[in-house]
Amino acid sequence: MRYISTRGQAPALNFEDVLLAGLATDGGLYVPENLPRFTQEEIASWAGLPYHELAFRVMRPFVTGSIPDADFKKILEETYGVFSHNAVAPLRQLNGNEWVLELFHGPTLAFKDFALQLLGRLLDYVLEKRGERVVIVGATSGDTGSAAIEGCKHCENVDIFILHPHNRVSEVQRRQMTTIFGENIHNIAIEGNFDDCQEMVKASFADQSFLKGTRLVAVNSINWARIMAQIVYYFHAALQLGGPARSVSFSVPTGNFGDIFAGYLARNMGLPINQLIVATNRNDILHRFMSGNQYVKDTLHATLSPSMDIMVSSNFERLLFDLHGRNGAAIAGLMDTFKQGGGFSVEQERWTEARKLFDSLAVDDAQTCETIAEVFEQTGELLDPHTAIGVKAARECRRSLDIPMVILGTAHPVKFPDAVEKAGVGKALELPAHLSDLFERDERCTVLPNDLKAVQAFVSKHGNRGKPL
Ligand SMILES: *Cc1c(COP(=O)(O)O)cnc(C)c1O
């Protein structure tokens, strides 16, 4: 499989190189040159497979030529073996023909484990073979950091530095990062906000001289391997509900358009999906595009669903590329317009095409709390605020009651106690067994000023299993 850039100017890469690449050299994102397509018979024959075996069948075409089958199978068995629920991604029924796909049974209780547990293992496998080491520098406002650290903690060939805004992530989220120890794990609290952290990561990719030749790898959702891993659970859910003979709809809480883009790919790979619903919080750039053809940057709003608090959706470029007939020059132009003026609209027929592919809704904090309370009352299930946004959007945008509606349950409610409390649900939140002593554990973290040079000096001093690069 070869991968090409959405801006058309960077060299095509194989899977191994795309795994290590991050952004393409022309500023674009990598996508498969040709998407694999499965027949209905083939998909039907996968019914009943354990999660890791289904994962092998769905992802195999993407890694062909880079990872032999036997090795890939072993990696997948290990990856999904760490999940605490035997079904890995179980479905829970909320209402007649309405289901939550529980994607929070991984080590850090959010769906990001599906991709980052795999990414860590793939990196180590590829680096071992090459005899190379890499450094990861990533920024987090919450869930990505802990999932990336959990995914990389056993990697022999990776040092990981995660930047979070000092005193601006929840205590559970901070402790999920800072209580994991290893000579290759480095938590940095920046005296600044999330944007400052993200800017430092971007600047570090732009000028890598501080790394003295060591390669820098991206762990945010622009990394293709993360999208790839998320395609699998769309197939998994549909097969449980009578697919592919029956089509299924999905409602996806989204910020960076990563998770829902994976659903779009699943559909293009042959999975019958009826509706794909984009569910955003008040940071609604995606909803404003879907409902009014305005992709325009707004200010950042802090919400009860912080993992979707974004101003720009980084993966949206991948959809735009398809909407524009995979014309890289057109995308480079649009992105330039966006950079200059903070927004754009697309041609009418391209927008009409997008409207055929997706429905959308923006849900505010009050509606999020109402939905948490309503679902708790109806079913006894406690939703996290991100998942609640998905449920609200599913109920508002649904076109057919005969087609199963699956809401992606992106996090465990215990991660977001503020929202649960505001919803007025009188149920005590309990950490799952493997995290029950989280609040008693020692923490390890370095506080650094909001200063790029200080952060880069720290990375070069500790980037080789705690020793200088
Ligand atoms: C990251 C995250 C999201 C948003 O995912 P995208 O891929 O950015 O759309 C939603 N919910 C939770 C809990 C998350 O951690």
Boltz pocket constraint, residues with backbone or C-beta under 6 A from the ligand:
constraints:
  - pocket:
      binder: B
      contacts: [[A, 110], [A, 111], [A, 112], [A, 143], [A, 144], [A, 221], [A, 253], [A, 254], [A, 255], [A, 256], [A, 257], [A, 258], [A, 259], [A, 260], [A, 307], [A, 308], [A, 386], [A, 410], [A, 411]]
      max_distance: 6.0
